[in-house]
Amino acid sequence: MTSPTGRFQDKTVIATGVASGLGRATVKLFAAEGASLVLVDRDGDRLDVVARELDAMGAKTVPVVGDVSQAATADGAVRAAEGHFGRVDVLFNNAGIDPLEARSLVDTTEEVWDRTMGVNVKSAFLFARAVIPPMRRTGGGSIVSTASSAGIKASPKEAVYGISKAALIALTRSLARDFSSQGIRANCICPGFLECVMTDRRQEMTEDALVKRSARAGDLVPMGREGQYDEVAHSVLFLAGPESSYTSGAALVIDGGWIA
């Protein structure tokens, strides 16, 4: 891991889906780089754990518990950012679900479709819509969203998840076209196999199924392994920070060569 440089000192980051996994790893990196953080998740207990971890690092944090697919949660997060820190510089749209019961389209219920699209796509729309006005007032900002390689290459028996991530890539490009001229960049990351499945899916999988998934990743990925959260988190900070100042509308694939 590279040494912190303080590149997000005096910057405010709103991040969703931070109670575990990639979100948790990423906000730790933001905190190490000096950012103040508004932490958003529906799991209040786990969110408090993450907030305490960041506070112990010396970071300034405000936890917001809520459903990211509701406008009130996005608006509340922005009010918290402006009220506590006076500005919004970065939005990290990371909240997402991948329901195990959503397989092929004919196996996907309308309720599961709506819930998946709400968390994976609508939330990004709501949070982007909420942060753009304060970003404009301070001269710009950066929006980074977690899409997936499944949004580029269809995964078997994961239809609505892949569709939602393809929509998130399109949303990112639309934001880039409309707001880059105003100093607001929008990019997304497209991870492949990571060290663990998403939280909602992991809760419904047996240990044997998780072991088999890891072995399958090793067989499919040219690099022969799953990605680590920290590896992907560094890419989020790159897209959010000054090093990528001429990058907007990108969908950065981080998958060990899987879809190459």
PAVEXKE-113506 format. One line per 3 residues: number of its first residue (from 1); for each residue x, y, z of C-alpha. Coordinates in steps of 0.02 Angstrom, whole numbers. Layout:
N
NUM = X,Y,Z; ...
# end
This chain:
260
1 = 0,0,0; 63,173,-44; 94,300,94
4 = -45,429,123; -16,598,42; -161,698,113
7 = -233,724,-61; -412,731,8; -372,848,151
10 = -513,976,170; -622,874,51; -790,799,93
13 = -840,628,29; -1015,553,31; -1003,364,14
16 = -1144,235,7; -1139,50,47; -993,67,167
19 = -1035,-56,306; -933,-198,230; -828,-256,84
22 = -766,-134,-47; -857,14,30; -776,-12,198
25 = -602,-31,122; -625,124,15; -682,242,152
28 = -532,188,256; -419,245,114; -514,409,99
31 = -495,434,286; -309,398,279; -296,532,143
34 = -377,663,253; -557,663,192; -708,706,298
37 = -841,574,268; -1029,557,265; -1058,369,279
40 = -1221,298,212; -1287,122,237; -1448,33,284
43 = -1362,-74,417; -1348,44,564; -1252,-74,678
46 = -1116,-111,551; -1112,71,500; -1075,122,678
49 = -929,-1,682; -854,75,525; -880,251,590
52 = -790,208,751; -645,132,653; -627,292,552
55 = -645,402,704; -501,305,784; -397,351,631
58 = -432,534,666; -560,555,528; -714,664,540
61 = -868,560,503; -1058,575,501; -1157,413,484
64 = -1324,416,393; -1434,262,407; -1560,242,267
67 = -1623,160,109; -1518,228,-34; -1661,202,-157
70 = -1760,339,-68; -1733,523,-110; -1746,569,74
73 = -1586,471,110; -1487,559,-27; -1552,730,24
76 = -1513,692,206; -1335,643,164; -1307,806,71
79 = -1381,907,215; -1264,816,334; -1113,852,223
82 = -1153,1036,205; -1207,1055,386; -1052,975,461
85 = -918,1009,331; -986,1148,221; -964,1063,53
88 = -973,906,-54; -822,861,-160; -839,675,-196
91 = -984,554,-212; -944,369,-206; -1099,273,-262
94 = -1056,100,-198; -1219,30,-129; -1275,-125,-224
97 = -1362,-292,-209; -1355,-454,-308; -1503,-560,-249
100 = -1472,-746,-259; -1652,-774,-313; -1629,-661,-465
103 = -1560,-780,-595; -1628,-783,-773; -1760,-655,-817
106 = -1900,-784,-811; -1844,-830,-634; -1842,-648,-576
109 = -1997,-581,-490; -2057,-405,-518; -2020,-365,-335
112 = -1839,-424,-349; -1817,-330,-513; -1881,-168,-436
115 = -1777,-189,-278; -1617,-225,-375; -1640,-81,-495
118 = -1686,33,-351; -1528,-2,-251; -1408,-21,-396
121 = -1468,116,-516; -1600,230,-441; -1490,265,-291
124 = -1349,327,-403; -1471,441,-493; -1540,509,-329
127 = -1371,540,-249; -1297,617,-407; -1447,731,-423
130 = -1427,783,-241; -1239,819,-246; -1227,913,-411
133 = -1297,1080,-346; -1174,1093,-199; -1031,1035,-312
136 = -1075,1175,-433; -1070,1302,-292; -891,1254,-246
139 = -825,1240,-424; -842,1055,-461; -821,880,-395
142 = -805,697,-436; -935,558,-444; -872,378,-443
145 = -994,233,-452; -968,46,-429; -1029,-42,-584
148 = -965,-215,-632; -885,-315,-770; -1057,-398,-775
151 = -1121,-234,-848; -1006,-260,-997; -1006,-449,-1016
154 = -1166,-540,-968; -1145,-662,-824; -1247,-823,-825
157 = -1395,-828,-707; -1369,-649,-649; -1481,-557,-769
160 = -1552,-410,-672; -1386,-378,-585; -1294,-364,-751
163 = -1431,-257,-826; -1426,-140,-677; -1238,-121,-692
166 = -1249,-87,-879; -1375,49,-837; -1254,120,-708
169 = -1118,132,-841; -1240,225,-954; -1289,340,-810
172 = -1105,379,-781; -1078,425,-963; -1233,535,-964
175 = -1172,628,-810; -1002,652,-892; -1078,723,-1051
178 = -1192,842,-959; -1084,905,-816; -899,890,-859
181 = -904,1067,-929; -955,1124,-755; -807,1042,-671
184 = -902,887,-615; -823,726,-674; -912,557,-674
187 = -829,388,-690; -863,210,-635; -765,55,-591
190 = -807,-117,-659; -736,-249,-541; -738,-434,-582
193 = -720,-572,-454; -677,-497,-284; -621,-581,-125
196 = -799,-610,-68; -973,-602,-143; -1086,-455,-103
199 = -1160,-449,72; -1340,-493,25; -1285,-643,-78
202 = -1156,-702,48; -1290,-715,182; -1383,-843,76
205 = -1234,-949,18; -1160,-1098,108; -975,-1107,150
208 = -956,-1244,20; -1033,-1133,-113; -915,-991,-68
211 = -763,-1106,-81; -821,-1168,-252; -846,-988,-311
214 = -669,-944,-260; -599,-1095,-353; -702,-1049,-507
217 = -631,-873,-504; -456,-944,-501; -495,-1047,-656
220 = -580,-908,-755; -471,-757,-717; -307,-747,-816
223 = -216,-682,-662; -273,-840,-573; -354,-760,-421
226 = -490,-648,-354; -460,-462,-332; -433,-387,-160
229 = -540,-244,-97; -389,-131,-70; -335,-154,-250
232 = -502,-90,-312; -515,45,-179; -355,127,-241
235 = -436,142,-413; -586,231,-335; -471,359,-255
238 = -379,382,-420; -541,421,-511; -601,533,-369
241 = -439,630,-354; -331,754,-450; -227,621,-538
244 = -375,585,-655; -418,767,-690; -442,735,-877
247 = -544,577,-854; -733,582,-863; -857,455,-930
250 = -737,309,-905; -786,132,-855; -626,64,-779
253 = -620,-126,-787; -531,-206,-638; -549,-393,-662
256 = -378,-475,-681; -403,-490,-869; -565,-590,-858
259 = -661,-503,-999; -508,-456,-1102
# end
